Amino acid sequence: MQQESSSIGSVGNTGAWGDLSRELAAAVEKVGGAVVAVHGRRRIPSSGVHWRAGVVVTSNQALQRDEDITVILPDGRSVAAPLAGRDPSTDLAILKLEDSQSENSKLGVPEVADLSTLKVGHAVLTAGRTSEGGVRATLALVGVVGPAWRTWRGGALDATVRQDRNLHPNFAGGPVIDYQGCVLGISTPALSRYGSVVIPASTVERVASELEKKGHVGRGYLGIGMVPVRVPQKLREVAELAHEVGLMVVGVEPDSPADQAGVTLGDVLVALDASPLRDTDDLQAHLTADRIGKAVKASIIRGGALTAAIITVGERPAAM
């Protein structure tokens, strides 16, 4: 009887299960030196990652204020971390630490994983830090892996990765890691209702670099509200359209690039620089940072005829 009890007590430390447990614990320990708690909202703190020297990446949605933001470092100290930039469209924000803060706490910098090897069904860990300073982790499965996509706010993510469940709010902004403790990306609940989204590490690097330089991510802006509409067959023949759907203008902001170019309510945009516009994603794909300040040709159906407008792409205001 005593021997049987001893055998039961050692199940978690032997065999494949024991090996897996040790690997997962080692993975959390490896990334834990770069994980901080972020106090930027009421009640539950979010988490963040010391992405590079003096720069903490976290979830924009979890920062409900621009000032008086503090972080809990791995050594337990609470320090000020001023907001250096935020991008609602990818739900990323960066905070700045003084050199002495990152050096004295011996903050680590995470190793980035190769996302191309990730498959549906792979187990991943999300790490976070509590308001008391302790590290925490949760295990989930990868539920979706897919191509690059554009968020509902226009942000470009380099891949589609979702976990199979939603996570506790404390994990927002925390790193999602593989079994070796390498970072696949950053966790956010803000971009999907169907499970926690993983913002790929390559996207994090790109956005964080731009936020360091400018404080926001530059995106093209026309200043119009649109809804997809089906173009009648006769109008398609007049406009020589190969597709059935265009974008009807339902709002034009005063003095916006579209307003200055003469775009009016009821116009139906069918192409931009000869590329078909079938939905708002098609339009957003043209409004990248490198198009700001450049002229684009909008093909428009107006009054039953095809016309064109030359629009100089503006930069989307940071608050939008």
N, C-alpha and C positions, 0 to 999 in steps of 0.2 A: 504493500500500500504506500509506503514511504517512497519507494522507487518510482511508482506511477505518478505521484504528486510532483516529484522532481522533474520527470520527463515533461509534464504539462507546462511547468514553469519555464522550461528552456526552449519552447517552441519558437518564440520570437527571436532567438539568438542563433539558431542553427538552420542549415539547409538553405534552399532557394529563397524562402521568405526572409530569413535572417540576412542573407546577402543583399536582397533588395532593400530591406529596411536600412541597412548600413549605407548603401549607395545613395538613397534618398536623403538621409540625414547629412551625409558628407556634401551632397549637392547644395543643400540649404546653408550649411556652414561656409561653403566656399563663397557663395554670393552674399551671405549675411553681412560681411564687412563693408558692403557698398550700399546697404539698404537703410533708409532713414524713415522716421515717422514725420509727417507733415501736418502742422497745425495751421490750416488756412480756412477753416469753416467751424461752425458750432458743433459741439459734441464730438462725434467720432472723427479721429484724425484719418487722413489718407496716408499713403506710403509714397516713397520716391526712391530713385536710384542715383547714386553719385556716378554720373555718366563719364565725366572726365574731370580733371583737376579743377575744383572749385565750382563745378556745375552740377546741380541736382535736377533731374528730369522727373516730372510728376504729371498727374492728370489735371488738365485745365478745369474740368467740371467740378473737381473737388476743392478748387480754390474759390471761395465765395467772397473773398476780399483781396484787395491789391496791396494792402499794407499790414504791418504787424504780423507777418508770417514767420513762424519759427519751425525749426526741425529738431527732432531728437536724434542725436548721433549714436552710433553703436556703442560708444563708451558711456552713454547715459546722459550726456550733457545736452541741455536745451540752448540753441543758439539762434540768432536772427538770420533769416535767409530772404533777403529782398527779392521781389519778383523782377525778373529780367526780361520776360517776354512770355506771351501766350498766344496759342493758335486754336481757337474753338473748332475749326474745321477738321482738325486731326485729334482734338482733345489732348493736346500736349502743352505743357508750360515748363519753363526753366526758372530755377532759383539760383542765386549767386551766394557762395560762401567765401568768406575771407580766407586768404592763403593759410593763415595761422590756424583757422578752425579745421580745415581739412588735413593739415599736417599733424596738428596735435592729437587729433582723434585717430590718426592712421587709417583714414577712410580708404577703402579699396576701390578699384575700378573694375567693373565686370568684364569677363571674357564673352565675346559674342559668338553665338552658335550659327551653324550653316542651316538656314531655314529651308533650303531646297530639298533637304532629306526628310522633312517633316511629313508625316502621313496621318490620315484619319485613323483614330484609335490609339495613337501614341499617348502615353501618359506624360503629363507635364505638371510641374509644381509652380505655384505662384507664391512669392515671398512678400512679407510685409513686416512692419514694425509697429508695436503698440505704443500708446501714450506713456506707458511705464518704461519703455525702452527695450522690451523683449522682442526678439524676432519670432515670427510666426509663419506658418506655411500651410497650404492646402493643396490637395491632389485632385486633378481632373483629367479628363480625356479630351483629346483634340476632336471636336465634332465636325468641323468644316475646314477644308484646305482648298483654296482656289486662287484665281488670278488677281491681278491688281484691280482695285475698284475705287470709286469716288464716293465719299460719304455724303449724307444728305445736306451737309453744309459746304460741299465743294472741295473738301480736302482729298488729296490723293494718297492712298495707302498702297504700298508696293506688293501686297499679297492679301488674300482673304484667309484669316485664321480665327476661328472661334472655338472656345471651350464649350463643353457639353452642358454647362450650367452657369447660372449667375453666382457671383461670389459676394462675400461679406463686403460692405462698403470700405472697410479698412484696407482692403487689397487694391483699391483704385490707385493707379500710378505705380504699383509694385512690379517687379520684374517677373516675367514668365520664363522659367528655365527648363532645360532638359535634365536628364538623369546625371549629367556630368557637371551640373552647376553653371552651364553657359547660357547666356541670355538670348532667348528667341525674340523677345519684344517686351512691351509694356502693357499691362492689363488696364482695360477701361470698360465700364458698364454703360458709357454714354452714347455709343455709336450703334447699338443694336438692342432690341428687346428680347432677342432669342438666345442669349448666352453672352458671356464676357468676351469681348473682342480683344485680340492680341495685336497691338500696333507693332508691325515688324521693326526689328532693330535697325534696318537700313532706312526706314522712314523716320525713326527717332533720330538717327544721326543727321539726316538731311534737314529735318525741321529744327532740331536743336542748334545746328550751325547757323541757320538763317535767323533764328531768334536771338542768338548771341550778337549777330551783326546789326540787326534792325529792330529787334523787339517785337516784330510781327512777321508774318509770312505774306509776301506780296502776291496778290492774285488779281487777275484781270476783272474789269467791271464795266458793264454797259449801262446799268441803271434801269432795267426793265423787268417787269413781272410778266410771266408767260405761262400758258397752259397748252398742252398738246391738243390739236384738233385734226379731224379728218378733212382732207382737202377734196372737194367734189371732183368727179371725173372730168367735167368740162374744164375746170380751172387747172387740173393737172395737165390736160392736153395743151392749154394755152401756155402754161409755164414750162412745158416739156419735162415734167417731174417723173422720175422713176419710182418715187416712194409716195405713199398715200397720206402721210401725216406731216404737219408743220407745227410751228409754235406761234399761237396767237398772242399778241401783246395785250395784256389786260391792265398794265400800269406802267407809267413812264415817270421817273423821278425828275423834278425840275432841274435844269442845268446839268443833267447827267450827260455822258457821251452820246447816248441814244437820242436824248432830247435835242442836243446841239446838232445832231445829224438829220433831224427831221422825222424820226420814227414816231408814229402816232398810234393811239388806241385802235385796235381792230386790225392792224397790220398782221400779216402772217409771214413769219420768217421761215424760209424753206431751205436756205443754204448760207454758209459763211465761208468765204473764199472758195466757193464751188464745192464745199463738203456738205452733204445733206444734214439737215437738222430734223431729227425725228423725235427727239425728246431732249429734256434739259441736260442730260448727261452729255449729249453730243455738243451742246453749246459750252458747257463747263470745260470740256476737253480742249477747247480753243482758248480759254481764258487763263492760260498759264502765265507765270511771272515774266517770261521772256517776250510776251506779246504786249506788255504794258507800254503805252506811248506809240504803238504802231497802228497803222490804218488797216482795217479789214473791210471787205466788201460783203454786205449783207444783201442777199436776194430776197425780195419781199413781194408777196401778192397783196395788191392794194386796189380796191375798186374793180376787181375782176381782171386786172392786168398785172404783168410781171414788171417790177421796177427794182431799182437798186439804191442802196444808201452806203456811203463811205463813213465808217465809224472809227474814230480814234479811241482805242481801248484805254480806259482809265485804270487807276488802282483802287481796288475795293477798300473802303474805309476800314480801319482796324476794328471798329466796334461792330461791324456787320458779320 
